[in-house]
């Protein structure tokens, strides 16, 4: 079994109006963390306004570092976030 760390985001109010202005900066972070091998997957659920998004990281530290300075978090596009340890069973 391999441990991973799942970052869950809960969308803030007015996601559709706030997110576009901040979209480029988080994508830079996604590429940075993915490029260094810390971020494995990222994406939104079916309706991001209601269900938000999640990302899978190789370490808790990387997930927390990503979230704390994510422009979506700083700008209030994301209302709250949490990191959960996940035991991947197919690795």
PDB file of N, CA, C and O in Angstrom:
ATOM      1  N   UNK A   1       0.837  -1.184   0.000  1.00  0.00           N
ATOM      2  CA  UNK A   1       0.000   0.000   0.000  1.00  0.00           C
ATOM      3  C   UNK A   1       0.880   1.246   0.000  1.00  0.00           C
ATOM      4  O   UNK A   1       1.937   1.282   0.629  1.00  0.00           O
ATOM      5  N   UNK A   2       0.426   2.242  -0.707  1.00  0.00           N
ATOM      6  CA  UNK A   2       1.169   3.489  -0.841  1.00  0.00           C
ATOM      7  C   UNK A   2       0.324   4.648  -0.312  1.00  0.00           C
ATOM      8  O   UNK A   2      -0.851   4.768  -0.658  1.00  0.00           O
ATOM      9  N   UNK A   3       0.913   5.490   0.515  1.00  0.00           N
ATOM     10  CA  UNK A   3       0.194   6.642   1.050  1.00  0.00           C
ATOM     11  C   UNK A   3       0.253   7.813   0.076  1.00  0.00           C
ATOM     12  O   UNK A   3       1.296   8.117  -0.502  1.00  0.00           O
ATOM     13  N   UNK A   4      -0.881   8.448  -0.085  1.00  0.00           N
ATOM     14  CA  UNK A   4      -0.998   9.690  -0.843  1.00  0.00           C
ATOM     15  C   UNK A   4      -1.763  10.664   0.038  1.00  0.00           C
ATOM     16  O   UNK A   4      -2.263  10.284   1.097  1.00  0.00           O
ATOM     17  N   UNK A   5      -1.855  11.900  -0.386  1.00  0.00           N
ATOM     18  CA  UNK A   5      -2.535  12.936   0.391  1.00  0.00           C
ATOM     19  C   UNK A   5      -3.475  13.694  -0.532  1.00  0.00           C
ATOM     20  O   UNK A   5      -3.060  14.263  -1.541  1.00  0.00           O
ATOM     21  N   UNK A   6      -4.751  13.687  -0.163  1.00  0.00           N
ATOM     22  CA  UNK A   6      -5.791  14.277  -0.990  1.00  0.00           C
ATOM     23  C   UNK A   6      -6.175  15.636  -0.407  1.00  0.00           C
ATOM     24  O   UNK A   6      -6.553  15.751   0.759  1.00  0.00           O
ATOM     25  N   UNK A   7      -6.068  16.651  -1.246  1.00  0.00           N
ATOM     26  CA  UNK A   7      -6.447  18.007  -0.889  1.00  0.00           C
ATOM     27  C   UNK A   7      -7.843  18.250  -1.441  1.00  0.00           C
ATOM     28  O   UNK A   7      -8.062  18.182  -2.651  1.00  0.00           O
ATOM     29  N   UNK A   8      -8.784  18.533  -0.549  1.00  0.00           N
ATOM     30  CA  UNK A   8     -10.151  18.845  -0.943  1.00  0.00           C
ATOM     31  C   UNK A   8     -10.383  20.343  -0.815  1.00  0.00           C
ATOM     32  O   UNK A   8     -10.019  20.945   0.196  1.00  0.00           O
ATOM     33  N   UNK A   9     -10.979  20.939  -1.821  1.00  0.00           N
ATOM     34  CA  UNK A   9     -11.354  22.352  -1.808  1.00  0.00           C
ATOM     35  C   UNK A   9     -12.877  22.467  -1.774  1.00  0.00           C
ATOM     36  O   UNK A   9     -13.586  21.735  -2.465  1.00  0.00           O
ATOM     37  N   UNK A  10     -13.361  23.396  -0.958  1.00  0.00           N
ATOM     38  CA  UNK A  10     -14.778  23.751  -0.967  1.00  0.00           C
ATOM     39  C   UNK A  10     -14.892  25.140  -1.572  1.00  0.00           C
ATOM     40  O   UNK A  10     -14.274  26.086  -1.083  1.00  0.00           O
ATOM     41  N   UNK A  11     -15.668  25.265  -2.616  1.00  0.00           N
ATOM     42  CA  UNK A  11     -15.802  26.533  -3.331  1.00  0.00           C
ATOM     43  C   UNK A  11     -16.425  27.611  -2.461  1.00  0.00           C
ATOM     44  O   UNK A  11     -17.308  27.341  -1.647  1.00  0.00           O
ATOM     45  N   UNK A  12     -15.952  28.835  -2.645  1.00  0.00           N
ATOM     46  CA  UNK A  12     -16.536  29.987  -1.978  1.00  0.00           C
ATOM     47  C   UNK A  12     -17.734  30.499  -2.764  1.00  0.00           C
ATOM     48  O   UNK A  12     -18.090  29.942  -3.803  1.00  0.00           O
ATOM     49  N   UNK A  13     -18.343  31.549  -2.270  1.00  0.00           N
ATOM     50  CA  UNK A  13     -19.475  32.163  -2.957  1.00  0.00           C
ATOM     51  C   UNK A  13     -19.020  32.802  -4.265  1.00  0.00           C
ATOM     52  O   UNK A  13     -17.883  33.260  -4.377  1.00  0.00           O
ATOM     53  N   UNK A  14     -19.887  32.830  -5.226  1.00  0.00           N
ATOM     54  CA  UNK A  14     -19.636  33.476  -6.519  1.00  0.00           C
ATOM     55  C   UNK A  14     -18.422  32.910  -7.251  1.00  0.00           C
ATOM     56  O   UNK A  14     -17.647  33.654  -7.853  1.00  0.00           O
ATOM     57  N   UNK A  15     -18.264  31.601  -7.195  1.00  0.00           N
ATOM     58  CA  UNK A  15     -17.149  30.946  -7.876  1.00  0.00           C
ATOM     59  C   UNK A  15     -17.073  31.351  -9.345  1.00  0.00           C
ATOM     60  O   UNK A  15     -16.000  31.683  -9.848  1.00  0.00           O
ATOM     61  N   UNK A  16     -18.199  31.322 -10.021  1.00  0.00           N
ATOM     62  CA  UNK A  16     -18.205  31.609 -11.467  1.00  0.00           C
ATOM     63  C   UNK A  16     -17.741  33.024 -11.791  1.00  0.00           C
ATOM     64  O   UNK A  16     -17.152  33.248 -12.849  1.00  0.00           O
ATOM     65  N   UNK A  17     -17.991  33.963 -10.919  1.00  0.00           N
ATOM     66  CA  UNK A  17     -17.556  35.331 -11.192  1.00  0.00           C
ATOM     67  C   UNK A  17     -16.128  35.600 -10.710  1.00  0.00           C
ATOM     68  O   UNK A  17     -15.424  36.416 -11.304  1.00  0.00           O
ATOM     69  N   UNK A  18     -15.693  34.929  -9.645  1.00  0.00           N
ATOM     70  CA  UNK A  18     -14.361  35.172  -9.079  1.00  0.00           C
ATOM     71  C   UNK A  18     -13.250  34.369  -9.754  1.00  0.00           C
ATOM     72  O   UNK A  18     -12.155  34.889  -9.970  1.00  0.00           O
ATOM     73  N   UNK A  19     -13.518  33.124 -10.085  1.00  0.00           N
ATOM     74  CA  UNK A  19     -12.466  32.220 -10.555  1.00  0.00           C
ATOM     75  C   UNK A  19     -11.742  32.679 -11.818  1.00  0.00           C
ATOM     76  O   UNK A  19     -10.514  32.603 -11.859  1.00  0.00           O
ATOM     77  N   UNK A  20     -12.445  33.152 -12.854  1.00  0.00           N
ATOM     78  CA  UNK A  20     -11.724  33.494 -14.091  1.00  0.00           C
ATOM     79  C   UNK A  20     -10.583  34.495 -13.910  1.00  0.00           C
ATOM     80  O   UNK A  20      -9.545  34.370 -14.561  1.00  0.00           O
ATOM     81  N   UNK A  21     -10.760  35.471 -13.047  1.00  0.00           N
ATOM     82  CA  UNK A  21      -9.712  36.480 -12.844  1.00  0.00           C
ATOM     83  C   UNK A  21      -8.460  35.895 -12.198  1.00  0.00           C
ATOM     84  O   UNK A  21      -7.370  36.446 -12.344  1.00  0.00           O
ATOM     85  N   UNK A  22      -8.611  34.789 -11.489  1.00  0.00           N
ATOM     86  CA  UNK A  22      -7.481  34.198 -10.762  1.00  0.00           C
ATOM     87  C   UNK A  22      -6.970  32.913 -11.390  1.00  0.00           C
ATOM     88  O   UNK A  22      -6.030  32.310 -10.874  1.00  0.00           O
ATOM     89  N   UNK A  23      -7.562  32.487 -12.479  1.00  0.00           N
ATOM     90  CA  UNK A  23      -7.255  31.176 -13.062  1.00  0.00           C
ATOM     91  C   UNK A  23      -5.800  31.000 -13.509  1.00  0.00           C
ATOM     92  O   UNK A  23      -5.240  29.934 -13.251  1.00  0.00           O
ATOM     93  N   UNK A  24      -5.162  31.952 -14.149  1.00  0.00           N
ATOM     94  CA  UNK A  24      -3.791  31.709 -14.629  1.00  0.00           C
ATOM     95  C   UNK A  24      -2.785  31.388 -13.515  1.00  0.00           C
ATOM     96  O   UNK A  24      -1.948  30.502 -13.687  1.00  0.00           O
ATOM     97  N   UNK A  25      -2.849  32.075 -12.404  1.00  0.00           N
ATOM     98  CA  UNK A  25      -1.865  31.872 -11.332  1.00  0.00           C
ATOM     99  C   UNK A  25      -1.929  30.474 -10.723  1.00  0.00           C
ATOM    100  O   UNK A  25      -0.876  29.864 -10.531  1.00  0.00           O
ATOM    101  N   UNK A  26      -3.102  29.936 -10.411  1.00  0.00           N
ATOM    102  CA  UNK A  26      -3.131  28.569  -9.892  1.00  0.00           C
ATOM    103  C   UNK A  26      -2.599  27.540 -10.894  1.00  0.00           C
ATOM    104  O   UNK A  26      -2.010  26.533 -10.500  1.00  0.00           O
ATOM    105  N   UNK A  27      -2.806  27.793 -12.175  1.00  0.00           N
ATOM    106  CA  UNK A  27      -2.311  26.854 -13.176  1.00  0.00           C
ATOM    107  C   UNK A  27      -0.776  26.833 -13.205  1.00  0.00           C
ATOM    108  O   UNK A  27      -0.175  25.796 -13.484  1.00  0.00           O
ATOM    109  N   UNK A  28      -0.153  27.965 -12.918  1.00  0.00           N
ATOM    110  CA  UNK A  28       1.310  28.010 -12.807  1.00  0.00           C
ATOM    111  C   UNK A  28       1.748  27.112 -11.647  1.00  0.00           C
ATOM    112  O   UNK A  28       2.719  26.365 -11.768  1.00  0.00           O
ATOM    113  N   UNK A  29       1.025  27.190 -10.521  1.00  0.00           N
ATOM    114  CA  UNK A  29       1.346  26.349  -9.362  1.00  0.00           C
ATOM    115  C   UNK A  29       1.127  24.867  -9.677  1.00  0.00           C
ATOM    116  O   UNK A  29       1.929  24.022  -9.279  1.00  0.00           O
ATOM    117  N   UNK A  30       0.055  24.559 -10.383  1.00  0.00           N
ATOM    118  CA  UNK A  30      -0.207  23.173 -10.758  1.00  0.00           C
ATOM    119  C   UNK A  30       0.973  22.632 -11.562  1.00  0.00           C
ATOM    120  O   UNK A  30       1.468  21.541 -11.278  1.00  0.00           O
ATOM    121  N   UNK A  31       1.418  23.375 -12.546  1.00  0.00           N
ATOM    122  CA  UNK A  31       2.551  22.928 -13.374  1.00  0.00           C
ATOM    123  C   UNK A  31       3.825  22.800 -12.557  1.00  0.00           C
ATOM    124  O   UNK A  31       4.600  21.863 -12.751  1.00  0.00           O
ATOM    125  N   UNK A  32       4.048  23.744 -11.637  1.00  0.00           N
ATOM    126  CA  UNK A  32       5.245  23.706 -10.783  1.00  0.00           C
ATOM    127  C   UNK A  32       5.248  22.451  -9.904  1.00  0.00           C
ATOM    128  O   UNK A  32       6.234  21.714  -9.881  1.00  0.00           O
ATOM    129  N   UNK A  33       4.156  22.208  -9.186  1.00  0.00           N
ATOM    130  CA  UNK A  33       4.095  21.068  -8.275  1.00  0.00           C
ATOM    131  C   UNK A  33       4.088  19.744  -9.038  1.00  0.00           C
ATOM    132  O   UNK A  33       4.680  18.765  -8.585  1.00  0.00           O
ATOM    133  N   UNK A  34       3.423  19.711 -10.188  1.00  0.00           N
ATOM    134  CA  UNK A  34       3.426  18.500 -10.999  1.00  0.00           C
ATOM    135  C   UNK A  34       4.826  18.244 -11.556  1.00  0.00           C
ATOM    136  O   UNK A  34       5.294  17.106 -11.579  1.00  0.00           O
ATOM    137  N   UNK A  35       5.482  19.297 -12.000  1.00  0.00           N
ATOM    138  CA  UNK A  35       6.823  19.169 -12.557  1.00  0.00           C
ATOM    139  C   UNK A  35       7.842  18.636 -11.571  1.00  0.00           C
ATOM    140  O   UNK A  35       8.785  17.948 -11.962  1.00  0.00           O
ATOM    141  N   UNK A  36       7.664  18.941 -10.310  1.00  0.00           N
ATOM    142  CA  UNK A  36       8.609  18.423  -9.299  1.00  0.00           C
ATOM    143  C   UNK A  36       8.156  17.083  -8.720  1.00  0.00           C
ATOM    144  O   UNK A  36       8.787  16.553  -7.805  1.00  0.00           O
ATOM    145  N   UNK A  37       7.059  16.537  -9.255  1.00  0.00           N
ATOM    146  CA  UNK A  37       6.607  15.209  -8.861  1.00  0.00           C
ATOM    147  C   UNK A  37       5.763  15.164  -7.599  1.00  0.00           C
ATOM    148  O   UNK A  37       5.464  14.074  -7.110  1.00  0.00           O
ATOM    149  N   UNK A  38       5.370  16.310  -7.055  1.00  0.00           N
ATOM    150  CA  UNK A  38       4.600  16.346  -5.812  1.00  0.00           C
ATOM    151  C   UNK A  38       3.099  16.245  -6.050  1.00  0.00           C
ATOM    152  O   UNK A  38       2.373  15.748  -5.190  1.00  0.00           O
ATOM    153  N   UNK A  39       2.625  16.707  -7.200  1.00  0.00           N
ATOM    154  CA  UNK A  39       1.200  16.701  -7.537  1.00  0.00           C
ATOM    155  C   UNK A  39       0.954  15.650  -8.608  1.00  0.00           C
ATOM    156  O   UNK A  39       1.532  15.712  -9.693  1.00  0.00           O
ATOM    157  N   UNK A  40       0.097  14.689  -8.301  1.00  0.00           N
ATOM    158  CA  UNK A  40      -0.170  13.594  -9.226  1.00  0.00           C
ATOM    159  C   UNK A  40      -1.393  13.829 -10.088  1.00  0.00           C
ATOM    160  O   UNK A  40      -1.388  13.517 -11.279  1.00  0.00           O
ATOM    161  N   UNK A  41      -2.456  14.385  -9.484  1.00  0.00           N
ATOM    162  CA  UNK A  41      -3.706  14.636 -10.209  1.00  0.00           C
ATOM    163  C   UNK A  41      -4.401  15.837  -9.598  1.00  0.00           C
ATOM    164  O   UNK A  41      -4.244  16.130  -8.413  1.00  0.00           O
ATOM    165  N   UNK A  42      -5.181  16.534 -10.437  1.00  0.00           N
ATOM    166  CA  UNK A  42      -5.972  17.659  -9.959  1.00  0.00           C
ATOM    167  C   UNK A  42      -7.199  17.790 -10.847  1.00  0.00           C
ATOM    168  O   UNK A  42      -7.127  17.553 -12.052  1.00  0.00           O
ATOM    169  N   UNK A  43      -8.318  18.164 -10.255  1.00  0.00           N
ATOM    170  CA  UNK A  43      -9.507  18.366 -11.072  1.00  0.00           C
ATOM    171  C   UNK A  43     -10.718  18.739 -10.244  1.00  0.00           C
ATOM    172  O   UNK A  43     -10.744  18.591  -9.022  1.00  0.00           O
ATOM    173  N   UNK A  44     -11.722  19.231 -10.958  1.00  0.00           N
ATOM    174  CA  UNK A  44     -12.980  19.586 -10.316  1.00  0.00           C
ATOM    175  C   UNK A  44     -13.944  18.412 -10.407  1.00  0.00           C
ATOM    176  O   UNK A  44     -13.759  17.497 -11.210  1.00  0.00           O
ATOM    177  N   UNK A  45     -14.966  18.455  -9.578  1.00  0.00           N
ATOM    178  CA  UNK A  45     -16.050  17.490  -9.668  1.00  0.00           C
ATOM    179  C   UNK A  45     -17.052  17.999 -10.690  1.00  0.00           C
ATOM    180  O   UNK A  45     -16.861  19.074 -11.260  1.00  0.00           O
ATOM    181  N   UNK A  46     -18.115  17.246 -10.931  1.00  0.00           N
ATOM    182  CA  UNK A  46     -19.091  17.569 -11.968  1.00  0.00           C
ATOM    183  C   UNK A  46     -19.574  19.000 -11.977  1.00  0.00           C
ATOM    184  O   UNK A  46     -19.617  19.629 -13.034  1.00  0.00           O
ATOM    185  N   UNK A  47     -19.935  19.524 -10.831  1.00  0.00           N
ATOM    186  CA  UNK A  47     -20.381  20.906 -10.718  1.00  0.00           C
ATOM    187  C   UNK A  47     -19.518  21.584  -9.665  1.00  0.00           C
ATOM    188  O   UNK A  47     -19.836  21.510  -8.478  1.00  0.00           O
ATOM    189  N   UNK A  48     -18.429  22.246 -10.068  1.00  0.00           N
ATOM    190  CA  UNK A  48     -17.495  22.823  -9.105  1.00  0.00           C
ATOM    191  C   UNK A  48     -18.151  23.781  -8.110  1.00  0.00           C
ATOM    192  O   UNK A  48     -17.707  23.871  -6.965  1.00  0.00           O
ATOM    193  N   UNK A  49     -19.187  24.489  -8.521  1.00  0.00           N
ATOM    194  CA  UNK A  49     -19.847  25.434  -7.622  1.00  0.00           C
ATOM    195  C   UNK A  49     -20.434  24.705  -6.411  1.00  0.00           C
ATOM    196  O   UNK A  49     -20.423  25.237  -5.301  1.00  0.00           O
ATOM    197  N   UNK A  50     -20.937  23.506  -6.621  1.00  0.00           N
ATOM    198  CA  UNK A  50     -21.551  22.750  -5.535  1.00  0.00           C
ATOM    199  C   UNK A  50     -20.590  21.778  -4.874  1.00  0.00           C
ATOM    200  O   UNK A  50     -20.652  21.573  -3.662  1.00  0.00           O
ATOM    201  N   UNK A  51     -19.708  21.182  -5.651  1.00  0.00           N
ATOM    202  CA  UNK A  51     -18.925  20.068  -5.149  1.00  0.00           C
ATOM    203  C   UNK A  51     -17.433  20.345  -5.051  1.00  0.00           C
ATOM    204  O   UNK A  51     -16.723  19.619  -4.356  1.00  0.00           O
ATOM    205  N   UNK A  52     -16.947  21.360  -5.720  1.00  0.00           N
ATOM    206  CA  UNK A  52     -15.577  21.807  -5.623  1.00  0.00           C
ATOM    207  C   UNK A  52     -14.570  20.926  -6.344  1.00  0.00           C
ATOM    208  O   UNK A  52     -14.851  20.428  -7.434  1.00  0.00           O
ATOM    209  N   UNK A  53     -13.372  20.725  -5.733  1.00  0.00           N
ATOM    210  CA  UNK A  53     -12.276  20.077  -6.435  1.00  0.00           C
ATOM    211  C   UNK A  53     -11.402  19.278  -5.478  1.00  0.00           C
ATOM    212  O   UNK A  53     -11.506  19.404  -4.258  1.00  0.00           O
ATOM    213  N   UNK A  54     -10.540  18.455  -6.064  1.00  0.00           N
ATOM    214  CA  UNK A  54      -9.568  17.721  -5.259  1.00  0.00           C
ATOM    215  C   UNK A  54      -8.282  17.547  -6.040  1.00  0.00           C
ATOM    216  O   UNK A  54      -8.259  17.606  -7.269  1.00  0.00           O
ATOM    217  N   UNK A  55      -7.208  17.330  -5.287  1.00  0.00           N
ATOM    218  CA  UNK A  55      -5.890  17.093  -5.860  1.00  0.00           C
ATOM    219  C   UNK A  55      -5.236  15.982  -5.065  1.00  0.00           C
ATOM    220  O   UNK A  55      -5.521  15.812  -3.879  1.00  0.00           O
ATOM    221  N   UNK A  56      -4.364  15.226  -5.704  1.00  0.00           N
ATOM    222  CA  UNK A  56      -3.659  14.144  -5.027  1.00  0.00           C
ATOM    223  C   UNK A  56      -2.168  14.455  -5.048  1.00  0.00           C
ATOM    224  O   UNK A  56      -1.584  14.699  -6.103  1.00  0.00           O
ATOM    225  N   UNK A  57      -1.567  14.442  -3.869  1.00  0.00           N
ATOM    226  CA  UNK A  57      -0.152  14.773  -3.680  1.00  0.00           C
ATOM    227  C   UNK A  57       0.613  13.590  -3.098  1.00  0.00           C
ATOM    228  O   UNK A  57       0.028  12.672  -2.522  1.00  0.00           O
ATOM    229  N   UNK A  58       1.917  13.634  -3.259  1.00  0.00           N
ATOM    230  CA  UNK A  58       2.772  12.571  -2.732  1.00  0.00           C
ATOM    231  C   UNK A  58       3.078  12.756  -1.252  1.00  0.00           C
ATOM    232  O   UNK A  58       3.402  11.786  -0.568  1.00  0.00           O
ATOM    233  N   UNK A  59       2.980  13.995  -0.737  1.00  0.00           N
ATOM    234  CA  UNK A  59       3.239  14.243   0.684  1.00  0.00           C
ATOM    235  C   UNK A  59       2.225  15.238   1.242  1.00  0.00           C
ATOM    236  O   UNK A  59       1.686  16.070   0.512  1.00  0.00           O
ATOM    237  N   UNK A  60       1.978  15.140   2.536  1.00  0.00           N
ATOM    238  CA  UNK A  60       1.102  16.101   3.210  1.00  0.00           C
ATOM    239  C   UNK A  60       1.706  17.501   3.129  1.00  0.00           C
ATOM    240  O   UNK A  60       0.989  18.481   2.925  1.00  0.00           O
ATOM    241  N   UNK A  61       2.999  17.588   3.288  1.00  0.00           N
ATOM    242  CA  UNK A  61       3.672  18.893   3.252  1.00  0.00           C
ATOM    243  C   UNK A  61       3.448  19.595   1.919  1.00  0.00           C
ATOM    244  O   UNK A  61       3.191  20.798   1.883  1.00  0.00           O
ATOM    245  N   UNK A  62       3.546  18.851   0.832  1.00  0.00           N
ATOM    246  CA  UNK A  62       3.326  19.446  -0.495  1.00  0.00           C
ATOM    247  C   UNK A  62       1.880  19.910  -0.655  1.00  0.00           C
ATOM    248  O   UNK A  62       1.630  20.985  -1.199  1.00  0.00           O
ATOM    249  N   UNK A  63       0.931  19.109  -0.185  1.00  0.00           N
ATOM    250  CA  UNK A  63      -0.483  19.482  -0.285  1.00  0.00           C
ATOM    251  C   UNK A  63      -0.763  20.753   0.509  1.00  0.00           C
ATOM    252  O   UNK A  63      -1.452  21.649   0.023  1.00  0.00           O
ATOM    253  N   UNK A  64      -0.234  20.836   1.727  1.00  0.00           N
ATOM    254  CA  UNK A  64      -0.456  22.011   2.566  1.00  0.00           C
ATOM    255  C   UNK A  64       0.241  23.244   2.003  1.00  0.00           C
ATOM    256  O   UNK A  64      -0.314  24.343   2.029  1.00  0.00           O
ATOM    257  N   UNK A  65       1.456  23.062   1.494  1.00  0.00           N
ATOM    258  CA  UNK A  65       2.177  24.174   0.869  1.00  0.00           C
ATOM    259  C   UNK A  65       1.398  24.715  -0.324  1.00  0.00           C
ATOM    260  O   UNK A  65       1.268  25.926  -0.498  1.00  0.00           O
ATOM    261  N   UNK A  66       0.886  23.804  -1.137  1.00  0.00           N
ATOM    262  CA  UNK A  66       0.108  24.202  -2.306  1.00  0.00           C
ATOM    263  C   UNK A  66      -1.105  25.026  -1.893  1.00  0.00           C
ATOM    264  O   UNK A  66      -1.337  26.108  -2.433  1.00  0.00           O
ATOM    265  N   UNK A  67      -1.882  24.516  -0.935  1.00  0.00           N
ATOM    266  CA  UNK A  67      -3.131  25.170  -0.532  1.00  0.00           C
ATOM    267  C   UNK A  67      -2.906  26.516   0.140  1.00  0.00           C
ATOM    268  O   UNK A  67      -3.625  27.473  -0.147  1.00  0.00           O
ATOM    269  N   UNK A  68      -1.935  26.606   1.018  1.00  0.00           N
ATOM    270  CA  UNK A  68      -1.737  27.831   1.808  1.00  0.00           C
ATOM    271  C   UNK A  68      -1.479  29.054   0.943  1.00  0.00           C
ATOM    272  O   UNK A  68      -1.912  30.155   1.282  1.00  0.00           O
ATOM    273  N   UNK A  69      -0.783  28.874  -0.158  1.00  0.00           N
ATOM    274  CA  UNK A  69      -0.444  30.012  -1.013  1.00  0.00           C
ATOM    275  C   UNK A  69      -1.173  29.986  -2.358  1.00  0.00           C
ATOM    276  O   UNK A  69      -0.850  30.774  -3.247  1.00  0.00           O
ATOM    277  N   UNK A  70      -2.140  29.100  -2.515  1.00  0.00           N
ATOM    278  CA  UNK A  70      -2.886  29.028  -3.766  1.00  0.00           C
ATOM    279  C   UNK A  70      -3.670  30.327  -3.954  1.00  0.00           C
ATOM    280  O   UNK A  70      -4.416  30.728  -3.060  1.00  0.00           O
ATOM    281  N   UNK A  71      -3.515  30.983  -5.092  1.00  0.00           N
ATOM    282  CA  UNK A  71      -4.258  32.224  -5.335  1.00  0.00           C
ATOM    283  C   UNK A  71      -5.773  32.068  -5.201  1.00  0.00           C
ATOM    284  O   UNK A  71      -6.454  33.025  -4.830  1.00  0.00           O
ATOM    285  N   UNK A  72      -6.310  30.893  -5.493  1.00  0.00           N
ATOM    286  CA  UNK A  72      -7.741  30.668  -5.287  1.00  0.00           C
ATOM    287  C   UNK A  72      -8.104  30.736  -3.807  1.00  0.00           C
ATOM    288  O   UNK A  72      -9.156  31.266  -3.452  1.00  0.00           O
ATOM    289  N   UNK A  73      -7.253  30.212  -2.955  1.00  0.00           N
ATOM    290  CA  UNK A  73      -7.483  30.261  -1.505  1.00  0.00           C
ATOM    291  C   UNK A  73      -7.325  31.697  -1.005  1.00  0.00           C
ATOM    292  O   UNK A  73      -8.182  32.207  -0.283  1.00  0.00           O
ATOM    293  N   UNK A  74      -6.237  32.336  -1.388  1.00  0.00           N
ATOM    294  CA  UNK A  74      -5.937  33.701  -0.943  1.00  0.00           C
ATOM    295  C   UNK A  74      -7.047  34.676  -1.353  1.00  0.00           C
ATOM    296  O   UNK A  74      -7.394  35.577  -0.590  1.00  0.00           O
ATOM    297  N   UNK A  75      -7.601  34.497  -2.555  1.00  0.00           N
ATOM    298  CA  UNK A  75      -8.630  35.412  -3.075  1.00  0.00           C
ATOM    299  C   UNK A  75     -10.044  35.049  -2.628  1.00  0.00           C
ATOM    300  O   UNK A  75     -10.991  35.766  -2.952  1.00  0.00           O
ATOM    301  N   UNK A  76     -10.205  33.951  -1.893  1.00  0.00           N
ATOM    302  CA  UNK A  76     -11.528  33.566  -1.428  1.00  0.00           C
ATOM    303  C   UNK A  76     -12.362  32.788  -2.434  1.00  0.00           C
ATOM    304  O   UNK A  76     -13.547  32.548  -2.203  1.00  0.00           O
ATOM    305  N   UNK A  77     -11.752  32.391  -3.549  1.00  0.00           N
ATOM    306  CA  UNK A  77     -12.461  31.543  -4.509  1.00  0.00           C
ATOM    307  C   UNK A  77     -12.737  30.188  -3.854  1.00  0.00           C
ATOM    308  O   UNK A  77     -13.763  29.557  -4.105  1.00  0.00           O
ATOM    309  N   UNK A  78     -11.801  29.758  -3.013  1.00  0.00           N
ATOM    310  CA  UNK A  78     -11.954  28.553  -2.207  1.00  0.00           C
ATOM    311  C   UNK A  78     -12.293  28.980  -0.793  1.00  0.00           C
ATOM    312  O   UNK A  78     -11.563  29.762  -0.184  1.00  0.00           O
ATOM    313  N   UNK A  79     -13.404  28.467  -0.267  1.00  0.00           N
ATOM    314  CA  UNK A  79     -13.877  28.831   1.079  1.00  0.00           C
ATOM    315  C   UNK A  79     -13.057  28.149   2.157  1.00  0.00           C
ATOM    316  O   UNK A  79     -12.633  28.784   3.122  1.00  0.00           O
ATOM    317  N   UNK A  80     -12.830  26.825   1.985  1.00  0.00           N
ATOM    318  CA  UNK A  80     -11.998  26.101   2.941  1.00  0.00           C
ATOM    319  C   UNK A  80     -11.392  24.887   2.259  1.00  0.00           C
ATOM    320  O   UNK A  80     -11.842  24.447   1.201  1.00  0.00           O
ATOM    321  N   UNK A  81     -10.360  24.361   2.898  1.00  0.00           N
ATOM    322  CA  UNK A  81      -9.673  23.205   2.348  1.00  0.00           C
ATOM    323  C   UNK A  81      -9.262  22.288   3.482  1.00  0.00           C
ATOM    324  O   UNK A  81      -9.177  22.697   4.640  1.00  0.00           O
ATOM    325  N   UNK A  82      -9.008  21.031   3.120  1.00  0.00           N
ATOM    326  CA  UNK A  82      -8.497  20.060   4.084  1.00  0.00           C
ATOM    327  C   UNK A  82      -7.680  19.019   3.340  1.00  0.00           C
ATOM    328  O   UNK A  82      -7.885  18.768   2.152  1.00  0.00           O
ATOM    329  N   UNK A  83      -6.754  18.424   4.064  1.00  0.00           N
ATOM    330  CA  UNK A  83      -5.905  17.373   3.509  1.00  0.00           C
ATOM    331  C   UNK A  83      -6.187  16.087   4.292  1.00  0.00           C
ATOM    332  O   UNK A  83      -6.168  16.080   5.523  1.00  0.00           O
ATOM    333  N   UNK A  84      -6.447  15.009   3.565  1.00  0.00           N
ATOM    334  CA  UNK A  84      -6.662  13.705   4.179  1.00  0.00           C
ATOM    335  C   UNK A  84      -5.620  12.719   3.660  1.00  0.00           C
ATOM    336  O   UNK A  84      -5.279  12.720   2.478  1.00  0.00           O
ATOM    337  N   UNK A  85      -5.126  11.883   4.558  1.00  0.00           N
ATOM    338  CA  UNK A  85      -4.232  10.806   4.161  1.00  0.00           C
ATOM    339  C   UNK A  85      -5.066   9.736   3.470  1.00  0.00           C
ATOM    340  O   UNK A  85      -6.160   9.399   3.924  1.00  0.00           O
ATOM    341  N   UNK A  86      -4.541   9.206   2.367  1.00  0.00           N
ATOM    342  CA  UNK A  86      -5.256   8.213   1.580  1.00  0.00           C
ATOM    343  C   UNK A  86      -4.344   7.020   1.345  1.00  0.00           C
ATOM    344  O   UNK A  86      -3.206   7.181   0.903  1.00  0.00           O
ATOM    345  N   UNK A  87      -4.831   5.848   1.635  1.00  0.00           N
ATOM    346  CA  UNK A  87      -4.056   4.627   1.431  1.00  0.00           C
ATOM    347  C   UNK A  87      -4.417   4.029   0.074  1.00  0.00           C
ATOM    348  O   UNK A  87      -5.424   3.336  -0.075  1.00  0.00           O
ATOM    349  N   UNK A  88      -3.575   4.314  -0.899  1.00  0.00           N
ATOM    350  CA  UNK A  88      -3.800   3.801  -2.253  1.00  0.00           C
ATOM    351  C   UNK A  88      -3.517   2.296  -2.242  1.00  0.00           C
ATOM    352  O   UNK A  88      -2.448   1.869  -1.807  1.00  0.00           O
ATOM    353  N   UNK A  89      -4.443   1.521  -2.704  1.00  0.00           N
ATOM    354  CA  UNK A  89      -4.274   0.064  -2.599  1.00  0.00           C
ATOM    355  C   UNK A  89      -3.867  -0.628  -3.905  1.00  0.00           C
ATOM    356  O   UNK A  89      -3.615  -1.833  -3.902  1.00  0.00           O
ATOM    357  N   UNK A  90      -3.799   0.108  -5.015  1.00  0.00           N
ATOM    358  CA  UNK A  90      -3.393  -0.505  -6.282  1.00  0.00           C
ATOM    359  C   UNK A  90      -1.969  -0.182  -6.687  1.00  0.00           C
ATOM    360  O   UNK A  90      -1.512  -0.620  -7.743  1.00  0.00           O
ATOM    361  N   UNK A  91      -1.267   0.571  -5.873  1.00  0.00           N
ATOM    362  CA  UNK A  91       0.103   0.978  -6.231  1.00  0.00           C
ATOM    363  C   UNK A  91       1.086  -0.162  -6.058  1.00  0.00           C
ATOM    364  O   UNK A  91       2.278   0.007  -6.315  1.00  0.00           O
TER     365      UNK A  91
END
